[in-house]
Amino acid sequence: MGGFNERSEEVVELIRFNPDGSLTRREIEVNLKQGLNDETNPLLWNNDIILAGRSRSARITDTLSNILGPVLQIVPALRLLLD
């Protein structure tokens, strides 16, 4: 899933292909309430790439779901067999 939400990190990486063919990479703190600003909230150009990772809490929750999900799916089947 894309976009910014409570599962996103607060810092993203902007990768920009400049008109002269060079590449610019920089980290930007996400503040959706802030207006456009070249330093902290730049206007996106065609072909810009934004890399946004998952927050720590999202990574922990996803890991627990991956571990516990299969176990929790087996429990109802075990109840049927044991009853």
C-alpha positions as CSV (number, residue, x, y, z in Angstrom):
1,M,0.0,0.0,0.0
2,G,1.2,3.4,-0.8
3,G,0.8,6.9,0.7
4,F,1.5,8.3,4.1
5,N,-0.4,7.1,7.1
6,E,0.3,6.1,10.7
7,R,2.3,3.1,9.5
8,S,4.8,5.3,7.6
9,E,8.1,6.6,8.9
10,E,8.4,10.3,9.6
11,V,11.4,10.7,7.3
12,V,11.3,9.8,3.6
13,E,14.0,9.8,0.9
14,L,13.5,11.9,-2.2
15,I,15.3,10.7,-5.3
16,R,15.3,13.2,-8.1
17,F,16.6,12.9,-11.7
18,N,17.8,16.4,-12.5
19,P,17.5,17.9,-16.0
20,D,21.3,17.7,-16.5
21,G,21.2,13.9,-16.0
22,S,22.5,13.9,-12.4
23,L,20.8,12.3,-9.5
24,T,19.9,14.0,-6.2
25,R,19.1,12.0,-3.0
26,R,18.0,13.6,0.2
27,E,16.0,12.8,3.3
28,I,13.0,14.9,4.1
29,E,10.9,15.0,7.3
30,V,7.3,14.4,6.5
31,N,5.0,17.3,7.6
32,L,1.8,17.2,5.6
33,K,0.5,20.4,7.3
34,Q,3.4,22.4,6.0
35,G,3.1,24.4,2.7
36,L,5.4,24.0,-0.2
37,N,9.0,24.7,0.6
38,D,12.1,23.8,-1.5
39,E,14.1,22.7,1.6
40,T,11.5,20.8,3.7
41,N,8.5,20.1,1.6
42,P,9.5,20.3,-2.1
43,L,7.1,20.3,-5.1
44,L,7.5,16.9,-6.8
45,W,8.7,16.7,-10.4
46,N,7.9,14.1,-13.0
47,N,10.0,11.0,-12.4
48,D,10.7,11.9,-8.7
49,I,10.8,8.8,-6.4
50,I,9.8,8.9,-2.8
51,L,10.9,6.0,-0.6
52,A,9.0,5.7,2.6
53,G,9.6,2.9,5.0
54,R,7.4,1.4,7.7
55,S,7.5,2.8,11.2
56,R,8.9,0.8,14.0
57,S,5.5,0.0,15.4
58,A,4.3,-1.2,11.9
59,R,7.3,-3.5,11.6
60,I,6.7,-5.0,15.0
61,T,3.0,-5.5,14.3
62,D,3.6,-7.0,10.9
63,T,6.2,-9.4,12.4
64,L,3.8,-10.5,15.2
65,S,1.1,-11.0,12.6
66,N,3.4,-13.2,10.5
67,I,4.3,-15.3,13.5
68,L,0.9,-15.6,15.2
69,G,-1.3,-15.6,12.1
70,P,-0.8,-19.3,11.2
71,V,-1.1,-20.4,14.8
72,L,-4.4,-18.5,15.2
73,Q,-5.8,-20.1,12.0
74,I,-5.1,-23.6,13.4
75,V,-6.7,-23.1,16.8
76,P,-10.4,-23.3,15.5
77,A,-9.6,-26.5,13.6
78,L,-8.0,-28.0,16.7
79,R,-11.1,-27.1,18.7
80,L,-13.3,-29.0,16.2
81,L,-11.1,-32.0,16.4
82,L,-10.9,-32.0,20.2
83,D,-14.6,-31.5,20.8
